[in-house]
Amino acid sequence: MNYPPASNKPRSVLVGFLFLVLALFSVGTMAVVTVDGGPIYSKLEEQGRVDNLRVTALRASKQDNLLRIQAEITNLSSSSQQLYYRFKWLDNDGFVVWEDEPWKPISFTGNQKQIISVGSPTFKATDFRLVLQSPN
């Protein structure tokens, strides 16, 4: 049997795509932590039961040697909800590197999404936890 000569085009397209992906991650784009069974849950701490509110996206990047975090929280209910949150800042070994922050309130109307954006208060912070608490 005679087969047509192998083409390097699919291979070069794949290499180009991989190069593009690596380039995007190296220029400081934010890493998206997915919700669907992904590591988003390892970054969250709930104190008490938090009903009808979910963290639907969580992004982290490093800018000027500080962590930059962006969390999207969605109200799954048609009624108004309230939430308190704060961040816990950790080093590479999981030790807290900053004092406990005060609780910050955030209110949601029905089915509303809100974004929380924050930067770490110290260069020592290499990891974080988003701590959530319901007022009920």
N, C-alpha and C positions, 0 to 999 in steps of 0.2 A: 504494500500500500504506500502511496505517496501522500504525505501530509504536507500542508502548507508550512512554510518556514515560520518558526515561533517569532512572535512580535514582542519587542521590549516595551511597547507602549503601555499596556496595563501595569507593568512593574514600575515604570517611570511615573505614572499617575499616582500610584500608591505611595511611592517615595516622596513625591511632591506634596501629597496630602499630609503625610506624617510630619514633614518638615514644617508645613504651615501650622499644624496643631502645636508642635513644640515651640514655634516662634510666638504664637499667641500666648502661651502660658509663660513664656520668659519675659514678656514686656509688662508684667504687672497686672494682667487682667485678673478679675476676681474669680476665685474658685467657687463653683456652685456645689453645695452639699445637697444631695437629693433627699426627698421625703420618703420615697417608696422603699422602706426597709433599709435605707442607706445610713450612713454615719450621722445624719442629722440628730438622731435620738441620743447619740453619745455626747452631744454638745448641749443638751437641754436638761434642766432639773426642774421638776414641778414640786412645789411645796403645797400640798393639798391637792384637791381635785380641780382641774381647770376644764370646765365644760364649754363646748361650743366655740372655743378659740383654738386655732391650730397654727403652728409655725409651718407655713407652706413653702418657704424658700429661705435658705441661709447661705450667705456668701462671706468669704473671708479673703483678705489679701494683705500683703505687707507693703506699706508705703512709708518711706523715710524711716525705716527700722521700727515702725509701730504697726501693730495689727489694726486693720480696718474691718469692721464687721457690719453687715447689713442683713437684717432679718425682716421677712415679710410675714405678718400675722393676719390671719383671716378669721372673721366672725362667721361661723357657719349657720348662725341663727338669724331669724328675721327681727329679733328684738335686740335692744341695746345691751351691751356687755361692758364690763370693766375688768382691767387686768393690772397687776403690779409686776414690774420686772426690774432686774438689775443684772449686772455682769460680774462674774467671778474671773479674775485674771490669774493665770497659772504659768509656771515656767516649764521647761522640758521634762522635768521629773514629776510634774503634777502638783507642786507646792504653790500655795497662794502667794503672790508677789505684790499684792495691793490690798489695802484695808477694804472691808465690806463697804460697798457703795450703798447709799440710801435707796429705798424702794422708789421707783418712778411710776406714777399712775398713767394709764392710757385708756381712753374711752373709745368704744366702737359703736357706730349705729348699725342697724340691721344689715347683714351681709357685706359689711365694709372690710376692705383690706387696708392695712397701714404698714408703713416701712419704718423700722428703727435703724438709724445709722449711728455708729459710735466708733471712736478710736481708742485704743488702749492708752491708759494713763502713764505707762512706763515702758521703756525699752526691754525690760526683763520679761515682759509677758510674751510668751510664744504660743499660748493656747488660751482657751476661754470656756466658760459655761454660761449659758443664758438661763437665768433662774426666773421662773414664772410663779406667780401666786395669785389666786383668785380671792377677792374680798369676801366671798361667801363662805 
